[in-house]
Amino acid sequence: MKVLVVDDERDVQTLFEQRFRKEIRDGQIHFAFAFSGEEALQYMRQNHQEAVLILSDINMPGMSGLELLKEIKEKYEVPPPVVMMITAYGDVDNYNEAMKLGADDFLTKPVDFGALKEKLKNHIA
């Protein structure tokens, strides 16, 4: 499974690569990283939407994760990627807006990697 992680904090790449070392080594998951909403859209255009699951931060400079979510759900239909939103702010407004825009899941930081692995396993099968 190809997973696109979108977060303006670059250290998130090292964190995901460490936490998913076994799954990466076993070829179960391949991660790609984008450090802005704009970069994520560029990646999806250049790679013909090969990411089947997107994990996106909400609060980023430039295009927010919610704006990215809206763009993805409007323009990428065949098949639409699963989009999980991640935020340090687990407030009701962000949650409601993300769900209204079509988010498939909503996670808060710090990410519980055990729970995230379980969620991803459901999409691998």
N, CA, C and O atoms as CSV, one atom per row, in Angstrom:
chain,resi,resn,atom,element,x,y,z
A,1,MET,N,N,0.845,-1.181,0.000
A,1,MET,CA,C,0.000,0.000,0.000
A,1,MET,C,C,0.880,1.230,0.000
A,1,MET,O,O,1.862,1.299,0.739
A,2,LYS,N,N,0.531,2.200,-0.826
A,2,LYS,CA,C,1.243,3.464,-0.904
A,2,LYS,C,C,0.503,4.481,-0.041
A,2,LYS,O,O,-0.693,4.709,-0.224
A,3,VAL,N,N,1.228,5.092,0.909
A,3,VAL,CA,C,0.654,6.082,1.816
A,3,VAL,C,C,1.391,7.400,1.631
A,3,VAL,O,O,2.619,7.445,1.698
A,4,LEU,N,N,0.648,8.460,1.402
A,4,LEU,CA,C,1.217,9.796,1.296
A,4,LEU,C,C,0.983,10.521,2.618
A,4,LEU,O,O,-0.159,10.705,3.040
A,5,VAL,N,N,2.075,10.933,3.271
A,5,VAL,CA,C,1.995,11.672,4.529
A,5,VAL,C,C,2.258,13.143,4.209
A,5,VAL,O,O,3.274,13.483,3.602
A,6,VAL,N,N,1.336,14.009,4.621
A,6,VAL,CA,C,1.445,15.439,4.342
A,6,VAL,C,C,1.535,16.186,5.661
A,6,VAL,O,O,0.587,16.189,6.448
A,7,ASP,N,N,2.682,16.821,5.902
A,7,ASP,CA,C,2.895,17.554,7.149
A,7,ASP,C,C,4.029,18.541,6.920
A,7,ASP,O,O,5.036,18.198,6.300
A,8,ASP,N,N,3.874,19.752,7.412
A,8,ASP,CA,C,4.929,20.758,7.222
A,8,ASP,C,C,6.121,20.537,8.152
A,8,ASP,O,O,7.159,21.175,7.980
A,9,GLU,N,N,5.991,19.656,9.119
A,9,GLU,CA,C,7.116,19.342,10.012
A,9,GLU,C,C,7.920,18.202,9.398
A,9,GLU,O,O,7.448,17.067,9.334
A,10,ARG,N,N,9.135,18.504,8.946
A,10,ARG,CA,C,9.945,17.529,8.206
A,10,ARG,C,C,10.372,16.327,9.040
A,10,ARG,O,O,10.628,15.258,8.486
A,11,ASP,N,N,10.454,16.480,10.365
A,11,ASP,CA,C,10.876,15.352,11.198
A,11,ASP,C,C,9.835,14.233,11.233
A,11,ASP,O,O,10.113,13.142,11.731
A,12,VAL,N,N,8.641,14.498,10.706
A,12,VAL,CA,C,7.603,13.481,10.663
A,12,VAL,C,C,8.044,12.314,9.758
A,12,VAL,O,O,7.645,11.172,9.985
A,13,GLN,N,N,8.856,12.598,8.747
A,13,GLN,CA,C,9.327,11.536,7.858
A,13,GLN,C,C,10.173,10.518,8.627
A,13,GLN,O,O,9.967,9.311,8.492
A,14,THR,N,N,11.111,10.996,9.421
A,14,THR,CA,C,11.957,10.102,10.216
A,14,THR,C,C,11.104,9.309,11.205
A,14,THR,O,O,11.311,8.110,11.393
A,15,LEU,N,N,10.158,9.980,11.827
A,15,LEU,CA,C,9.283,9.333,12.803
A,15,LEU,C,C,8.499,8.179,12.169
A,15,LEU,O,O,8.461,7.080,12.723
A,16,PHE,N,N,7.878,8.420,11.018
A,16,PHE,CA,C,7.109,7.370,10.355
A,16,PHE,C,C,8.018,6.236,9.887
A,16,PHE,O,O,7.659,5.064,10.000
A,17,GLU,N,N,9.183,6.578,9.366
A,17,GLU,CA,C,10.107,5.546,8.889
A,17,GLU,C,C,10.609,4.672,10.043
A,17,GLU,O,O,10.844,3.478,9.857
A,18,GLN,N,N,10.772,5.257,11.225
A,18,GLN,CA,C,11.178,4.476,12.393
A,18,GLN,C,C,10.033,3.602,12.897
A,18,GLN,O,O,10.228,2.417,13.166
A,19,ARG,N,N,8.850,4.176,13.026
A,19,ARG,CA,C,7.708,3.459,13.604
A,19,ARG,C,C,7.165,2.356,12.701
A,19,ARG,O,O,6.539,1.412,13.182
A,20,PHE,N,N,7.402,2.473,11.389
A,20,PHE,CA,C,6.905,1.488,10.434
A,20,PHE,C,C,8.051,0.727,9.764
A,20,PHE,O,O,7.898,0.225,8.650
A,21,ARG,N,N,9.191,0.644,10.438
A,21,ARG,CA,C,10.384,0.003,9.877
A,21,ARG,C,C,10.079,-1.404,9.361
A,21,ARG,O,O,10.442,-1.745,8.235
A,22,LYS,N,N,9.417,-2.217,10.177
A,22,LYS,CA,C,9.125,-3.600,9.800
A,22,LYS,C,C,8.183,-3.662,8.595
A,22,LYS,O,O,8.428,-4.425,7.660
A,23,GLU,N,N,7.124,-2.877,8.608
A,23,GLU,CA,C,6.148,-2.884,7.514
A,23,GLU,C,C,6.787,-2.410,6.206
A,23,GLU,O,O,6.458,-2.914,5.132
A,24,ILE,N,N,7.700,-1.442,6.300
A,24,ILE,CA,C,8.408,-0.952,5.117
A,24,ILE,C,C,9.342,-2.051,4.598
A,24,ILE,O,O,9.359,-2.352,3.405
A,25,ARG,N,N,10.100,-2.632,5.494
A,25,ARG,CA,C,11.040,-3.695,5.116
A,25,ARG,C,C,10.316,-4.877,4.470
A,25,ARG,O,O,10.810,-5.462,3.507
A,26,ASP,N,N,9.131,-5.226,5.010
A,26,ASP,CA,C,8.360,-6.361,4.487
A,26,ASP,C,C,7.578,-6.011,3.218
A,26,ASP,O,O,6.916,-6.874,2.641
A,27,GLY,N,N,7.650,-4.759,2.785
A,27,GLY,CA,C,6.963,-4.342,1.564
A,27,GLY,C,C,5.466,-4.166,1.712
A,27,GLY,O,O,4.750,-4.088,0.713
A,28,GLN,N,N,4.978,-4.103,2.950
A,28,GLN,CA,C,3.534,-3.923,3.175
A,28,GLN,C,C,3.100,-2.483,2.924
A,28,GLN,O,O,2.005,-2.229,2.421
A,29,ILE,N,N,3.973,-1.551,3.280
A,29,ILE,CA,C,3.648,-0.131,3.166
A,29,ILE,C,C,4.824,0.595,2.539
A,29,ILE,O,O,5.981,0.351,2.878
A,30,HIS,N,N,4.504,1.492,1.617
A,30,HIS,CA,C,5.513,2.386,1.067
A,30,HIS,C,C,5.029,3.803,1.356
A,30,HIS,O,O,3.908,4.170,1.003
A,31,PHE,N,N,5.882,4.591,1.999
A,31,PHE,CA,C,5.514,5.965,2.323
A,31,PHE,C,C,6.125,6.945,1.330
A,31,PHE,O,O,7.262,6.785,0.887
A,32,ALA,N,N,5.345,7.956,0.997
A,32,ALA,CA,C,5.837,9.127,0.280
A,32,ALA,C,C,5.505,10.303,1.201
A,32,ALA,O,O,4.549,10.245,1.975
A,33,PHE,N,N,6.300,11.365,1.108
A,33,PHE,CA,C,6.103,12.509,2.004
A,33,PHE,C,C,6.000,13.798,1.208
A,33,PHE,O,O,6.755,14.026,0.262
A,34,ALA,N,N,5.061,14.629,1.604
A,34,ALA,CA,C,4.913,15.974,1.049
A,34,ALA,C,C,4.883,16.922,2.238
A,34,ALA,O,O,4.292,16.611,3.273
A,35,PHE,N,N,5.514,18.068,2.091
A,35,PHE,CA,C,5.649,18.984,3.224
A,35,PHE,C,C,4.765,20.226,3.108
A,35,PHE,O,O,4.971,21.221,3.802
A,36,SER,N,N,3.771,20.146,2.209
A,36,SER,CA,C,2.750,21.192,2.102
A,36,SER,C,C,1.583,20.613,1.311
A,36,SER,O,O,1.720,19.595,0.633
A,37,GLY,N,N,0.452,21.269,1.407
A,37,GLY,CA,C,-0.708,20.833,0.631
A,37,GLY,C,C,-0.437,20.928,-0.858
A,37,GLY,O,O,-0.823,20.045,-1.624
A,38,GLU,N,N,0.226,21.999,-1.268
A,38,GLU,CA,C,0.540,22.186,-2.678
A,38,GLU,C,C,1.454,21.067,-3.186
A,38,GLU,O,O,1.261,20.545,-4.284
A,39,GLU,N,N,2.452,20.706,-2.372
A,39,GLU,CA,C,3.372,19.634,-2.744
A,39,GLU,C,C,2.635,18.292,-2.840
A,39,GLU,O,O,2.960,17.462,-3.689
A,40,ALA,N,N,1.654,18.087,-1.977
A,40,ALA,CA,C,0.865,16.847,-2.019
A,40,ALA,C,C,0.087,16.751,-3.326
A,40,ALA,O,O,0.054,15.686,-3.944
A,41,LEU,N,N,-0.538,17.843,-3.756
A,41,LEU,CA,C,-1.289,17.834,-5.021
A,41,LEU,C,C,-0.354,17.607,-6.200
A,41,LEU,O,O,-0.695,16.890,-7.141
A,42,GLN,N,N,0.822,18.217,-6.147
A,42,GLN,CA,C,1.809,18.020,-7.210
A,42,GLN,C,C,2.229,16.546,-7.263
A,42,GLN,O,O,2.331,15.966,-8.344
A,43,TYR,N,N,2.467,15.953,-6.108
A,43,TYR,CA,C,2.828,14.539,-6.038
A,43,TYR,C,C,1.728,13.669,-6.663
A,43,TYR,O,O,2.012,12.756,-7.438
A,44,MET,N,N,0.485,13.962,-6.318
A,44,MET,CA,C,-0.629,13.160,-6.832
A,44,MET,C,C,-0.760,13.294,-8.342
A,44,MET,O,O,-1.059,12.317,-9.029
A,45,ARG,N,N,-0.539,14.495,-8.861
A,45,ARG,CA,C,-0.589,14.682,-10.319
A,45,ARG,C,C,0.545,13.915,-11.001
A,45,ARG,O,O,0.324,13.228,-11.998
A,46,GLN,N,N,1.744,14.035,-10.466
A,46,GLN,CA,C,2.917,13.413,-11.088
A,46,GLN,C,C,2.916,11.897,-10.964
A,46,GLN,O,O,3.499,11.213,-11.805
A,47,ASN,N,N,2.284,11.366,-9.951
A,47,ASN,CA,C,2.288,9.927,-9.705
A,47,ASN,C,C,0.940,9.286,-9.982
A,47,ASN,O,O,0.651,8.196,-9.487
A,48,HIS,N,N,0.127,9.949,-10.762
A,48,HIS,CA,C,-1.162,9.415,-11.199
A,48,HIS,C,C,-1.981,8.861,-10.038
A,48,HIS,O,O,-2.598,7.800,-10.133
A,49,GLN,N,N,-1.966,9.609,-8.950
A,49,GLN,CA,C,-2.808,9.285,-7.791
A,49,GLN,C,C,-2.571,7.872,-7.287
A,49,GLN,O,O,-3.525,7.166,-6.957
A,50,GLU,N,N,-1.312,7.446,-7.223
A,50,GLU,CA,C,-1.044,6.075,-6.780
A,50,GLU,C,C,-1.200,5.883,-5.277
A,50,GLU,O,O,-1.319,4.748,-4.813
A,51,ALA,N,N,-1.202,6.965,-4.509
A,51,ALA,CA,C,-1.404,6.834,-3.064
A,51,ALA,C,C,-2.856,6.415,-2.814
A,51,ALA,O,O,-3.790,7.063,-3.288
A,52,VAL,N,N,-3.027,5.343,-2.077
A,52,VAL,CA,C,-4.384,4.892,-1.779
A,52,VAL,C,C,-4.865,5.424,-0.434
A,52,VAL,O,O,-6.051,5.363,-0.110
A,53,LEU,N,N,-3.917,5.948,0.340
A,53,LEU,CA,C,-4.278,6.488,1.641
A,53,LEU,C,C,-3.422,7.728,1.899
A,53,LEU,O,O,-2.213,7.720,1.669
A,54,ILE,N,N,-4.052,8.770,2.371
A,54,ILE,CA,C,-3.347,10.020,2.655
A,54,ILE,C,C,-3.548,10.359,4.120
A,54,ILE,O,O,-4.672,10.365,4.621
A,55,LEU,N,N,-2.442,10.643,4.804
A,55,LEU,CA,C,-2.469,11.133,6.180
A,55,LEU,C,C,-2.046,12.593,6.111
A,55,LEU,O,O,-0.907,12.886,5.749
A,56,SER,N,N,-2.931,13.500,6.448
A,56,SER,CA,C,-2.620,14.920,6.302
A,56,SER,C,C,-2.814,15.692,7.595
A,56,SER,O,O,-3.828,15.564,8.282
A,57,ASP,N,N,-1.807,16.496,7.901
A,57,ASP,CA,C,-1.915,17.466,8.988
A,57,ASP,C,C,-2.959,18.497,8.584
A,57,ASP,O,O,-3.158,18.729,7.391
A,58,ILE,N,N,-3.616,19.108,9.526
A,58,ILE,CA,C,-4.597,20.151,9.209
A,58,ILE,C,C,-3.936,21.515,9.146
A,58,ILE,O,O,-4.137,22.262,8.188
A,59,ASN,N,N,-3.142,21.846,10.169
A,59,ASN,CA,C,-2.583,23.194,10.263
A,59,ASN,C,C,-1.205,23.261,9.603
A,59,ASN,O,O,-0.196,22.839,10.168
A,60,MET,N,N,-1.203,23.811,8.379
A,60,MET,CA,C,0.037,23.992,7.628
A,60,MET,C,C,0.014,25.372,6.995
A,60,MET,O,O,-1.055,25.894,6.677
A,61,PRO,N,N,1.199,25.972,6.807
A,61,PRO,CA,C,1.223,27.246,6.092
A,61,PRO,C,C,0.800,27.040,4.641
A,61,PRO,O,O,0.945,25.946,4.094
A,62,GLY,N,N,0.279,28.091,4.025
A,62,GLY,CA,C,-0.213,27.952,2.655
A,62,GLY,C,C,-1.524,27.207,2.679
A,62,GLY,O,O,-2.432,27.554,3.435
A,63,MET,N,N,-1.627,26.183,1.854
A,63,MET,CA,C,-2.850,25.379,1.789
A,63,MET,C,C,-2.980,24.529,3.049
A,63,MET,O,O,-2.095,23.733,3.361
A,64,SER,N,N,-4.075,24.698,3.762
A,64,SER,CA,C,-4.297,23.899,4.977
A,64,SER,C,C,-4.682,22.471,4.600
A,64,SER,O,O,-5.031,22.191,3.453
A,65,GLY,N,N,-4.615,21.590,5.562
A,65,GLY,CA,C,-5.033,20.215,5.329
A,65,GLY,C,C,-6.499,20.116,4.954
A,65,GLY,O,O,-6.878,19.242,4.175
A,66,LEU,N,N,-7.331,20.999,5.496
A,66,LEU,CA,C,-8.753,20.978,5.144
A,66,LEU,C,C,-8.959,21.414,3.697
A,66,LEU,O,O,-9.808,20.861,2.997
A,67,GLU,N,N,-8.186,22.404,3.244
A,67,GLU,CA,C,-8.270,22.818,1.837
A,67,GLU,C,C,-7.781,21.692,0.924
A,67,GLU,O,O,-8.361,21.444,-0.133
A,68,LEU,N,N,-6.715,21.019,1.339
A,68,LEU,CA,C,-6.202,19.876,0.585
A,68,LEU,C,C,-7.258,18.774,0.508
A,68,LEU,O,O,-7.496,18.215,-0.563
A,69,LEU,N,N,-7.886,18.465,1.630
A,69,LEU,CA,C,-8.934,17.451,1.677
A,69,LEU,C,C,-10.047,17.778,0.683
A,69,LEU,O,O,-10.485,16.912,-0.074
A,70,LYS,N,N,-10.495,19.018,0.692
A,70,LYS,CA,C,-11.570,19.440,-0.214
A,70,LYS,C,C,-11.152,19.228,-1.667
A,70,LYS,O,O,-11.925,18.703,-2.468
A,71,GLU,N,N,-9.947,19.633,-1.998
A,71,GLU,CA,C,-9.421,19.492,-3.357
A,71,GLU,C,C,-9.348,18.013,-3.767
A,71,GLU,O,O,-9.735,17.654,-4.879
A,72,ILE,N,N,-8.859,17.173,-2.877
A,72,ILE,CA,C,-8.723,15.743,-3.172
A,72,ILE,C,C,-10.096,15.115,-3.396
A,72,ILE,O,O,-10.297,14.378,-4.361
A,73,LYS,N,N,-11.027,15.407,-2.513
A,73,LYS,CA,C,-12.348,14.776,-2.609
A,73,LYS,C,C,-13.128,15.274,-3.828
A,73,LYS,O,O,-13.991,14.564,-4.343
A,74,GLU,N,N,-12.829,16.495,-4.291
A,74,GLU,CA,C,-13.521,17.026,-5.468
A,74,GLU,C,C,-12.900,16.541,-6.772
A,74,GLU,O,O,-13.615,16.331,-7.752
A,75,LYS,N,N,-11.567,16.359,-6.800
A,75,LYS,CA,C,-10.890,16.121,-8.077
A,75,LYS,C,C,-10.363,14.716,-8.289
A,75,LYS,O,O,-10.054,14.349,-9.423
A,76,TYR,N,N,-10.251,13.923,-7.248
A,76,TYR,CA,C,-9.686,12.586,-7.399
A,76,TYR,C,C,-10.755,11.561,-7.085
A,76,TYR,O,O,-11.033,11.262,-5.924
A,77,GLU,N,N,-11.351,11.029,-8.142
A,77,GLU,CA,C,-12.525,10.196,-7.952
A,77,GLU,C,C,-12.294,8.718,-8.236
A,77,GLU,O,O,-13.091,7.892,-7.790
A,78,VAL,N,N,-11.251,8.353,-8.950
A,78,VAL,CA,C,-11.159,6.996,-9.469
A,78,VAL,C,C,-9.944,6.265,-8.946
A,78,VAL,O,O,-8.890,6.409,-9.566
A,79,PRO,N,N,-9.975,5.513,-7.895
A,79,PRO,CA,C,-10.938,5.648,-6.792
A,79,PRO,C,C,-10.481,6.777,-5.881
A,79,PRO,O,O,-9.300,7.123,-5.882
A,80,PRO,N,N,-11.372,7.348,-5.116
A,80,PRO,CA,C,-10.913,8.408,-4.210
A,80,PRO,C,C,-10.017,7.815,-3.134
A,80,PRO,O,O,-10.349,6.779,-2.558
A,81,PRO,N,N,-8.893,8.450,-2.856
A,81,PRO,CA,C,-8.034,7.925,-1.795
A,81,PRO,C,C,-8.702,8.098,-0.432
A,81,PRO,O,O,-9.494,9.017,-0.222
A,82,VAL,N,N,-8.369,7.205,0.473
A,82,VAL,CA,C,-8.808,7.340,1.860
A,82,VAL,C,C,-7.983,8.473,2.466
A,82,VAL,O,O,-6.760,8.485,2.323
A,83,VAL,N,N,-8.626,9.416,3.136
A,83,VAL,CA,C,-7.920,10.542,3.730
A,83,VAL,C,C,-8.180,10.576,5.229
A,83,VAL,O,O,-9.319,10.672,5.684
A,84,MET,N,N,-7.072,10.493,5.993
A,84,MET,CA,C,-7.136,10.606,7.449
A,84,MET,C,C,-6.484,11.925,7.828
A,84,MET,O,O,-5.351,12.201,7.433
A,85,MET,N,N,-7.190,12.727,8.584
A,85,MET,CA,C,-6.676,14.024,9.013
A,85,MET,C,C,-5.988,13.864,10.368
A,85,MET,O,O,-6.446,13.122,11.237
A,86,ILE,N,N,-4.870,14.586,10.522
A,86,ILE,CA,C,-4.113,14.551,11.779
A,86,ILE,C,C,-3.944,15.984,12.258
A,86,ILE,O,O,-3.572,16.862,11.480
A,87,THR,N,N,-4.214,16.222,13.527
A,87,THR,CA,C,-4.052,17.576,14.052
A,87,THR,C,C,-3.657,17.555,15.519
A,87,THR,O,O,-3.991,16.637,16.267
A,88,ALA,N,N,-2.942,18.589,15.900
A,88,ALA,CA,C,-2.598,18.770,17.309
A,88,ALA,C,C,-3.792,19.365,18.051
A,88,ALA,O,O,-3.840,19.364,19.281
A,89,TYR,N,N,-4.751,19.870,17.283
A,89,TYR,CA,C,-5.915,20.511,17.867
A,89,TYR,C,C,-7.133,19.640,17.619
A,89,TYR,O,O,-7.749,19.724,16.557
A,90,GLY,N,N,-7.484,18.806,18.583
A,90,GLY,CA,C,-8.608,17.890,18.424
A,90,GLY,C,C,-9.941,18.537,18.723
A,90,GLY,O,O,-10.812,17.929,19.344
A,91,ASP,N,N,-10.099,19.778,18.278
A,91,ASP,CA,C,-11.329,20.494,18.615
A,91,ASP,C,C,-12.488,20.063,17.719
A,91,ASP,O,O,-12.293,19.533,16.625
A,92,VAL,N,N,-13.675,20.303,18.209
A,92,VAL,CA,C,-14.895,19.887,17.531
A,92,VAL,C,C,-15.050,20.571,16.178
A,92,VAL,O,O,-15.512,19.936,15.230
A,93,ASP,N,N,-14.677,21.850,16.058
A,93,ASP,CA,C,-14.838,22.562,14.788
A,93,ASP,C,C,-14.013,21.915,13.679
A,93,ASP,O,O,-14.522,21.676,12.584
A,94,ASN,N,N,-12.723,21.628,13.963
A,94,ASN,CA,C,-11.881,20.969,12.957
A,94,ASN,C,C,-12.432,19.593,12.607
A,94,ASN,O,O,-12.464,19.214,11.436
A,95,TYR,N,N,-12.863,18.849,13.613
A,95,TYR,CA,C,-13.420,17.519,13.377
A,95,TYR,C,C,-14.657,17.614,12.479
A,95,TYR,O,O,-14.757,16.903,11.479
A,96,ASN,N,N,-15.582,18.481,12.835
A,96,ASN,CA,C,-16.818,18.616,12.060
A,96,ASN,C,C,-16.535,19.050,10.629
A,96,ASN,O,O,-17.136,18.528,9.690
A,97,GLU,N,N,-15.621,20.002,10.458
A,97,GLU,CA,C,-15.286,20.486,9.116
A,97,GLU,C,C,-14.633,19.373,8.294
A,97,GLU,O,O,-14.954,19.195,7.119
A,98,ALA,N,N,-13.718,18.629,8.913
A,98,ALA,CA,C,-13.044,17.525,8.215
A,98,ALA,C,C,-14.065,16.467,7.782
A,98,ALA,O,O,-13.998,15.976,6.655
A,99,MET,N,N,-14.987,16.118,8.641
A,99,MET,CA,C,-15.991,15.110,8.297
A,99,MET,C,C,-16.933,15.623,7.200
A,99,MET,O,O,-17.325,14.875,6.305
A,100,LYS,N,N,-17.286,16.898,7.285
A,100,LYS,CA,C,-18.167,17.496,6.279
A,100,LYS,C,C,-17.495,17.468,4.892
A,100,LYS,O,O,-18.161,17.294,3.872
A,101,LEU,N,N,-16.170,17.641,4.878
A,101,LEU,CA,C,-15.427,17.664,3.613
A,101,LEU,C,C,-15.090,16.263,3.100
A,101,LEU,O,O,-14.529,16.116,2.015
A,102,GLY,N,N,-15.431,15.240,3.879
A,102,GLY,CA,C,-15.242,13.875,3.395
A,102,GLY,C,C,-14.076,13.111,3.987
A,102,GLY,O,O,-13.676,12.085,3.436
A,103,ALA,N,N,-13.515,13.581,5.100
A,103,ALA,CA,C,-12.424,12.836,5.739
A,103,ALA,C,C,-12.920,11.451,6.143
A,103,ALA,O,O,-14.065,11.282,6.562
A,104,ASP,N,N,-12.042,10.473,6.009
A,104,ASP,CA,C,-12.393,9.108,6.373
A,104,ASP,C,C,-12.082,8.800,7.833
A,104,ASP,O,O,-12.621,7.854,8.407
A,105,ASP,N,N,-11.203,9.613,8.431
A,105,ASP,CA,C,-10.843,9.404,9.831
A,105,ASP,C,C,-10.192,10.687,10.342
A,105,ASP,O,O,-9.820,11.560,9.558
A,106,PHE,N,N,-10.059,10.791,11.662
A,106,PHE,CA,C,-9.516,11.998,12.299
A,106,PHE,C,C,-8.663,11.548,13.475
A,106,PHE,O,O,-9.159,10.895,14.393
A,107,LEU,N,N,-7.381,11.896,13.450
A,107,LEU,CA,C,-6.446,11.511,14.498
A,107,LEU,C,C,-5.861,12.761,15.152
A,107,LEU,O,O,-5.740,13.804,14.511
A,108,THR,N,N,-5.500,12.651,16.424
A,108,THR,CA,C,-4.868,13.789,17.095
A,108,THR,C,C,-3.405,13.473,17.389
A,108,THR,O,O,-3.018,12.321,17.583
A,109,LYS,N,N,-2.609,14.539,17.415
A,109,LYS,CA,C,-1.200,14.427,17.771
A,109,LYS,C,C,-1.078,14.498,19.279
A,109,LYS,O,O,-1.890,15.179,19.904
A,110,PRO,N,N,-0.129,13.848,19.894
A,110,PRO,CA,C,0.818,12.946,19.249
A,110,PRO,C,C,0.096,11.701,18.756
A,110,PRO,O,O,-0.789,11.171,19.428
A,111,VAL,N,N,0.489,11.241,17.565
A,111,VAL,CA,C,-0.159,10.095,16.936
A,111,VAL,C,C,0.103,8.831,17.752
A,111,VAL,O,O,1.237,8.545,18.138
A,112,ASP,N,N,-0.958,8.089,18.001
A,112,ASP,CA,C,-0.855,6.776,18.635
A,112,ASP,C,C,-0.540,5.798,17.502
A,112,ASP,O,O,-1.441,5.377,16.776
A,113,PHE,N,N,0.744,5.433,17.351
A,113,PHE,CA,C,1.152,4.615,16.220
A,113,PHE,C,C,0.589,3.203,16.284
A,113,PHE,O,O,0.392,2.577,15.243
A,114,GLY,N,N,0.328,2.692,17.468
A,114,GLY,CA,C,-0.317,1.382,17.586
A,114,GLY,C,C,-1.708,1.415,16.968
A,114,GLY,O,O,-2.073,0.526,16.200
A,115,ALA,N,N,-2.478,2.436,17.303
A,115,ALA,CA,C,-3.831,2.581,16.757
A,115,ALA,C,C,-3.773,2.856,15.254
A,115,ALA,O,O,-4.595,2.339,14.498
A,116,LEU,N,N,-2.812,3.662,14.822
A,116,LEU,CA,C,-2.679,3.968,13.403
A,116,LEU,C,C,-2.345,2.703,12.610
A,116,LEU,O,O,-2.895,2.485,11.531
A,117,LYS,N,N,-1.457,1.880,13.135
A,117,LYS,CA,C,-1.107,0.615,12.441
A,117,LYS,C,C,-2.322,-0.263,12.277
A,117,LYS,O,O,-2.492,-0.893,11.233
A,118,GLU,N,N,-3.179,-0.319,13.294
A,118,GLU,CA,C,-4.407,-1.111,13.194
A,118,GLU,C,C,-5.327,-0.565,12.110
A,118,GLU,O,O,-5.904,-1.329,11.336
A,119,LYS,N,N,-5.462,0.746,12.058
A,119,LYS,CA,C,-6.304,1.373,11.035
A,119,LYS,C,C,-5.765,1.075,9.639
A,119,LYS,O,O,-6.531,0.782,8.721
A,120,LEU,N,N,-4.436,1.153,9.481
A,120,LEU,CA,C,-3.831,0.893,8.182
A,120,LEU,C,C,-3.973,-0.569,7.775
A,120,LEU,O,O,-4.150,-0.874,6.596
A,121,LYS,N,N,-3.896,-1.475,8.751
A,121,LYS,CA,C,-4.063,-2.906,8.454
A,121,LYS,C,C,-5.420,-3.162,7.824
A,121,LYS,O,O,-5.539,-4.006,6.936
A,122,ASN,N,N,-6.435,-2.452,8.264
A,122,ASN,CA,C,-7.780,-2.609,7.693
A,122,ASN,C,C,-7.806,-2.232,6.216
A,122,ASN,O,O,-8.616,-2.756,5.451
A,123,HIS,N,N,-6.917,-1.318,5.816
A,123,HIS,CA,C,-6.886,-0.880,4.424
A,123,HIS,C,C,-5.943,-1.722,3.580
A,123,HIS,O,O,-6.048,-1.720,2.353
A,124,ILE,N,N,-5.023,-2.443,4.215
A,124,ILE,CA,C,-4.092,-3.304,3.487
A,124,ILE,C,C,-4.816,-4.563,3.022
A,124,ILE,O,O,-4.598,-5.052,1.914
A,125,ALA,N,N,-5.673,-5.071,3.886
A,125,ALA,CA,C,-6.333,-6.354,3.601
A,125,ALA,C,C,-7.237,-6.290,2.390
A,125,ALA,O,O,-7.857,-7.291,2.030
